[in-house]
Structure formats: structure tokens, C-alpha cells
């Protein structure tokens, strides 16, 4: 067994870096349902700046500085210089930090399950957490990169951990809306809610509800604000190794939504039993007009990959 893991380490070091991959089935002009795939990459790094590069849970992009930020679900933050056009023009890591308290001490183990990531209207870096459910602002530059600055007040229903279906199913996704401010969602609906009715919460108090996908255990794992003010939601369904792994990208129409359940439109449904070599996608970022990247969590094991898919909503 030791020899196996040694060989895995050697293999990883030999092939470290960024490489092109193809996880899609054969497509006509790279289009699939409501999206067009522009580029696909695999990110293979053992460490960046001494920080283990693994288990990425979300991504966000600063269009002014051209920096792509990733957060890992063990309390880690990574920054890549990145530019996008019809392809991923450049992608280069330059910084990695472990998330820390104001005093510089590492976050405690049960408080570092960082899952959601976004930049607000002032380009402040915000991170949401499971376990100890919270949304907080962290430094993204100077010598204090990754240090805690401020925690935001959550809607009352999100403050009590007993309201979630489990501590590991709380604030998985995060986005910033120019009209409604900070938005978040639990991975699964709260205990009091029907299991197929999902909710988007604005920290200001406003809420929107929508139907989860019909696949079993379909969970909200990421969201982004679209150019028209509506939401792009990523849902993941996984029930076991022999069952299909399904990643759904859907538009939730919150604009002028006064109904109890907001309308949705499925833009893509990637099914591992239908030719998609997908992995555990968990992160989503808007990088240009109608253009997004999505990133997968490699589970910190040799058999999964960190994939970056760049696509356009048609």
C-alpha cells in the first residue's frame, strides 16, 4: 500500500500543472442544451505556496484585476491570474493561504468548512461556511490575505444549526446581487420545508423559492447572478457509485417573481450515464457576459480530479 501511494505521489508531481481535458460526450459545435462549452481544463497541483491544493468548493472572479479565487473546504484560499476570451487565455497560480482569525491563528477544525465564495459590489471577498454556518468577509490582498475581517448577520432561520437537515448541509453557496446584496442557500432545504422546495435567502431578509430537480438527493451546490439579474443555480445529484452522477445548471427567474415558487429553466443536465465524464462540481463563477466557469472538488483523493469547465449560456 505504501508503494502504491508513493507511485501516486510521483505520478502527480510529474503531471503537475494545467492540462486540457474533454469531459463531454460528442457534441455538435460544442453546444449542449442551453450552453456552449468553450474550454475544459484539469488543475493538477499537489501544493501551492505550501498549501495543499485539494477539495475546491467554490470560485469567484475579479474582472478588474483578472484574478480567479478558489476556496477549499478545509479553510484554504487560492488565487490564479486568469484571462478569458473564446478560450481560457491564461491561468496561473500565484498565491495560497489558510484562512485565519483576526489574530492570525488558524480557524478551528469545526469552523473552517468553507464552501461558498463571492465578491461583493466593493470587491470584498466573502466566504460562507457549513458546520458553523456563517458568511464572513476576509482579506484578499496585503500581508493579511485570508484573515477574517467581519461576520454578517444571517436571517434568523439560518442561525440555528438545528434548522438544517445536518451541519454538513448548510450554507453551501454564496453570491452577490447588485439589487439584493448577499445571497445564500442551504445545500438541502431546511427541516421545516418540503424536501423538494429550495430557498434562496438574501441577508436583507428577502426570499425566493424554487423546485429542486427530480433526481434523488438533488442539492444546491453553487449559484451566480446572471447578466439579466436572475440566478444561475448548480444542483448535484449523487446516490451511489453505481447510480448516475448528475450535475444540473438551471436558471431561476427571481426578477419580478411574486409567486410562491419561482419559475426555472434547465440549461444543461450532465449525466455520467450519458457520456459525461463529470466529477463533483461544486463551484460557479461569472467571468464575462453570459460566460461562466465551474470547478469540481477532487475529494483529496487520487481517483478524482479538479476540473475547470468554461462555458457560455446561449
Legacy VTK file of the C-alpha trace (Angstrom):
# vtk DataFile Version 3.0
C-alpha trace
ASCII
DATASET POLYDATA
POINTS 314 float
0.000 0.000 0.000
2.859 2.398 0.829
4.396 1.704 -2.574
1.061 2.482 -4.253
0.751 5.876 -2.593
4.426 6.635 -3.301
3.865 5.927 -7.005
0.706 8.068 -6.941
2.766 10.931 -5.499
5.453 10.537 -8.158
2.808 10.469 -10.889
1.146 13.616 -9.515
4.437 15.524 -9.379
5.324 14.540 -12.935
1.999 15.775 -14.288
1.505 18.830 -12.066
0.076 21.908 -13.724
-2.821 22.705 -16.029
-3.806 20.498 -18.939
-6.629 20.282 -21.462
-9.260 17.579 -20.984
-12.546 16.555 -22.550
-15.314 15.521 -20.181
-18.196 15.991 -22.619
-19.717 13.445 -24.990
-19.523 14.143 -28.721
-21.291 17.465 -29.261
-22.353 19.428 -32.337
-20.348 22.706 -32.358
-19.633 22.197 -28.640
-23.229 23.065 -27.791
-25.348 21.149 -25.310
-28.898 22.150 -24.455
-28.670 25.814 -23.400
-24.872 26.142 -23.102
-21.806 26.188 -25.328
-18.620 24.687 -23.931
-15.659 26.991 -24.605
-12.793 25.263 -22.792
-12.030 22.435 -20.353
-9.017 22.132 -18.068
-7.676 19.859 -15.365
-5.804 21.532 -12.499
-3.144 19.232 -11.048
-1.114 20.699 -8.206
-0.057 18.975 -5.015
0.670 22.274 -3.212
0.716 25.988 -3.997
2.828 28.167 -1.713
2.992 25.235 0.688
-0.813 24.897 0.907
-2.396 21.640 -0.229
-4.381 22.187 -3.426
-7.439 19.991 -2.954
-11.187 19.864 -2.345
-12.101 23.120 -4.079
-15.636 24.106 -3.187
-16.244 27.424 -4.961
-14.737 30.017 -7.275
-15.170 33.743 -7.997
-13.585 36.135 -10.482
-12.419 39.743 -10.130
-12.896 41.230 -13.603
-10.824 44.329 -12.761
-7.688 42.577 -11.540
-8.244 39.393 -13.602
-7.824 37.209 -10.525
-9.694 33.930 -10.157
-10.131 32.951 -6.497
-10.841 29.433 -5.265
-11.813 28.356 -1.771
-11.170 24.833 -0.489
-13.437 23.168 2.043
-10.659 22.782 4.611
-10.302 26.535 5.068
-7.919 27.312 2.187
-7.818 30.154 -0.335
-6.082 30.162 -3.726
-5.590 32.910 -6.312
-4.829 32.491 -10.027
-4.139 35.135 -12.654
-6.686 34.367 -15.350
-7.976 35.840 -18.606
-10.864 34.620 -20.726
-11.979 35.150 -24.313
-13.320 32.425 -26.600
-10.985 30.134 -24.595
-9.159 30.280 -21.290
-6.300 32.503 -22.457
-4.207 32.306 -19.297
-4.403 30.604 -15.934
-1.524 30.776 -13.469
-1.476 30.253 -9.688
0.346 32.887 -7.654
-0.988 32.761 -4.084
-2.352 30.363 -1.491
-3.279 30.908 2.149
-5.012 29.142 5.000
-7.972 31.071 6.370
-7.208 32.600 9.750
-8.722 34.607 12.586
-8.019 38.328 13.021
-5.080 37.496 15.275
-3.510 35.249 12.649
-4.357 31.924 14.278
-5.780 29.149 12.084
-9.531 28.661 12.224
-10.535 25.746 14.441
-11.257 22.500 12.623
-15.029 22.648 13.078
-15.114 26.289 11.913
-13.150 26.043 8.662
-15.580 24.197 6.361
-15.506 26.964 3.736
-17.976 26.269 0.906
-19.221 29.425 -0.835
-17.225 32.308 -2.313
-18.100 35.637 -3.939
-17.000 39.254 -4.378
-19.467 41.948 -3.375
-20.075 45.306 -5.045
-16.969 46.755 -3.390
-14.930 43.688 -4.452
-14.700 42.412 -0.879
-14.047 38.687 -0.629
-16.921 36.901 1.118
-16.956 33.242 2.199
-19.793 31.071 3.510
-19.298 28.107 5.823
-21.005 24.845 6.705
-20.801 23.311 10.165
-20.635 26.628 11.986
-22.957 28.314 9.475
-21.838 31.862 8.700
-20.952 34.376 5.995
-17.798 36.401 6.576
-15.522 38.945 4.904
-11.827 38.056 4.539
-8.760 39.974 3.334
-7.789 39.277 -0.274
-4.660 41.438 -0.526
-1.759 42.879 1.537
0.010 40.764 4.160
-3.316 39.745 5.690
-4.674 37.657 2.801
-7.095 35.079 4.165
-7.605 36.772 7.547
-11.086 37.246 8.965
-12.456 40.812 8.994
-16.173 40.696 9.719
-19.111 38.307 10.114
-22.512 39.189 8.610
-25.848 38.727 10.380
-27.842 35.841 8.906
-31.633 35.678 8.641
-32.938 34.272 11.929
-33.951 30.915 10.439
-30.359 30.278 9.254
-28.719 30.980 12.612
-29.869 27.875 14.480
-27.897 24.756 13.407
-30.877 22.587 14.399
-32.863 24.042 11.485
-30.592 22.400 8.905
-31.020 18.781 7.818
-27.454 18.288 9.030
-24.482 20.511 9.892
-22.929 19.399 6.604
-25.940 20.617 4.597
-25.942 24.291 5.471
-24.528 27.338 3.622
-23.047 25.663 0.560
-23.465 28.524 -1.926
-22.969 32.279 -1.987
-23.486 35.118 -4.478
-23.746 38.896 -4.541
-26.653 40.605 -6.312
-26.416 44.308 -7.282
-30.008 44.860 -6.127
-30.484 42.412 -3.248
-26.960 42.174 -1.828
-25.565 38.956 -0.351
-27.467 35.799 -1.304
-27.005 32.317 0.133
-28.713 28.927 0.133
-28.510 25.746 2.152
-27.422 22.616 0.309
-30.711 20.907 1.170
-33.959 22.635 2.218
-34.364 23.298 5.932
-36.081 20.677 8.100
-39.305 22.669 8.203
-39.521 22.848 4.409
-40.638 20.276 1.867
-37.529 18.440 0.640
-38.036 19.476 -2.988
-38.658 23.175 -2.311
-35.395 25.101 -2.253
-34.933 28.646 -0.984
-32.565 31.493 -1.829
-32.038 33.843 1.121
-30.948 37.465 0.867
-29.248 38.514 4.096
-31.514 41.575 3.983
-34.476 39.241 4.545
-35.977 38.666 1.085
-36.529 35.048 -0.057
-37.266 33.185 -3.266
-38.405 29.576 -3.564
-37.971 27.149 -6.455
-38.384 23.463 -7.184
-35.337 21.229 -6.861
-34.601 18.834 -9.712
-36.420 15.452 -9.696
-33.218 13.402 -9.316
-32.743 11.854 -5.876
-30.864 13.897 -3.272
-30.548 16.846 -5.655
-28.704 19.569 -3.743
-27.864 23.224 -4.408
-24.072 23.430 -4.508
-23.401 26.785 -6.227
-25.077 29.878 -7.595
-24.227 33.009 -9.555
-26.049 36.166 -10.597
-26.709 36.315 -14.321
-26.415 39.402 -16.508
-30.194 39.867 -16.521
-30.439 39.804 -12.711
-31.749 36.255 -12.441
-29.825 33.369 -10.878
-27.773 30.527 -12.314
-28.036 27.569 -9.944
-25.952 24.401 -9.921
-27.585 21.270 -8.495
-25.837 17.953 -7.858
-27.408 14.523 -7.522
-25.344 11.579 -6.265
-26.766 8.475 -4.624
-24.011 5.871 -5.070
-21.180 4.615 -7.273
-23.466 2.513 -9.474
-26.034 5.283 -9.933
-25.776 8.230 -12.339
-23.954 11.331 -11.144
-25.959 14.324 -12.395
-24.969 17.994 -12.498
-27.733 20.406 -13.495
-27.337 24.055 -14.470
-30.633 25.905 -14.249
-31.894 29.459 -14.429
-34.090 30.564 -11.537
-36.152 33.562 -12.557
-36.327 35.790 -9.477
-36.887 39.015 -11.406
-40.471 40.135 -10.791
-41.191 36.766 -9.186
-44.216 37.258 -6.937
-45.293 33.637 -6.957
-44.726 31.205 -4.105
-42.474 29.123 -6.407
-40.324 30.988 -8.942
-40.123 29.601 -12.494
-36.969 27.795 -13.611
-35.367 26.758 -16.889
-32.898 23.873 -17.172
-29.888 24.993 -19.232
-27.838 21.776 -19.036
-28.110 18.383 -17.386
-24.814 16.485 -17.377
-25.329 12.801 -16.624
-22.437 10.377 -16.047
-24.531 7.582 -17.598
-24.980 9.632 -20.794
-21.383 10.202 -21.850
-20.325 12.920 -19.386
-17.062 12.248 -17.565
-18.044 14.636 -14.801
-16.667 14.914 -11.303
-18.030 16.503 -8.148
-18.685 20.028 -9.448
-19.333 22.451 -6.589
-18.267 25.947 -7.659
-19.529 28.516 -10.150
-18.284 31.979 -11.197
-19.367 34.643 -13.677
-16.300 35.680 -15.718
-17.785 37.671 -18.622
-21.049 38.458 -20.385
-23.052 35.202 -20.360
-19.826 33.334 -19.563
-19.020 31.230 -16.508
-16.578 28.705 -15.117
-17.450 25.759 -12.895
-14.968 23.817 -10.751
-15.011 20.351 -9.209
-13.950 19.060 -5.789
-11.396 16.241 -6.113
-12.234 14.852 -2.659
-8.496 14.913 -1.860
-8.025 11.505 -3.449
-6.107 10.132 -6.407
-9.179 8.860 -8.256
-10.941 12.228 -8.626
-9.894 15.355 -10.481
-10.043 19.120 -10.137
-11.791 20.140 -13.345
-12.489 23.643 -14.652
-15.216 23.957 -17.288
-15.614 27.271 -19.139
-18.970 27.758 -20.860
-21.374 30.282 -22.320
-25.097 30.446 -21.688
-26.730 30.710 -25.087
LINES 1 315
314 0 1 2 3 4 5 6 7 8 9 10 11 12 13 14 15 16 17 18 19 20 21 22 23 24 25 26 27 28 29 30 31 32 33 34 35 36 37 38 39 40 41 42 43 44 45 46 47 48 49 50 51 52 53 54 55 56 57 58 59 60 61 62 63 64 65 66 67 68 69 70 71 72 73 74 75 76 77 78 79 80 81 82 83 84 85 86 87 88 89 90 91 92 93 94 95 96 97 98 99 100 101 102 103 104 105 106 107 108 109 110 111 112 113 114 115 116 117 118 119 120 121 122 123 124 125 126 127 128 129 130 131 132 133 134 135 136 137 138 139 140 141 142 143 144 145 146 147 148 149 150 151 152 153 154 155 156 157 158 159 160 161 162 163 164 165 166 167 168 169 170 171 172 173 174 175 176 177 178 179 180 181 182 183 184 185 186 187 188 189 190 191 192 193 194 195 196 197 198 199 200 201 202 203 204 205 206 207 208 209 210 211 212 213 214 215 216 217 218 219 220 221 222 223 224 225 226 227 228 229 230 231 232 233 234 235 236 237 238 239 240 241 242 243 244 245 246 247 248 249 250 251 252 253 254 255 256 257 258 259 260 261 262 263 264 265 266 267 268 269 270 271 272 273 274 275 276 277 278 279 280 281 282 283 284 285 286 287 288 289 290 291 292 293 294 295 296 297 298 299 300 301 302 303 304 305 306 307 308 309 310 311 312 313
